[in-house]
């Protein structure tokens, strides 16, 4: 059993966090049977501008200068 405070937060005991691989983020999913708490991970995503894509293209072209394919 866990206590839920006035802000709606609760603490998962360390033993359970370690057993189920819960880190600093988790997914709380509603199902017909109740709530499920699962480990979650986030990864940074970079959205490239046209200028950044052109920079990548230039870097690739510069890297291939003087290279011959056999």
Secondary structure, DSSP 8 states (H G I E B T S, - for coil): -----TTS-----HHHHHHHT--S-EEEEEETTEEEEEE----------HHHHHHHHHHHHHHHTT----
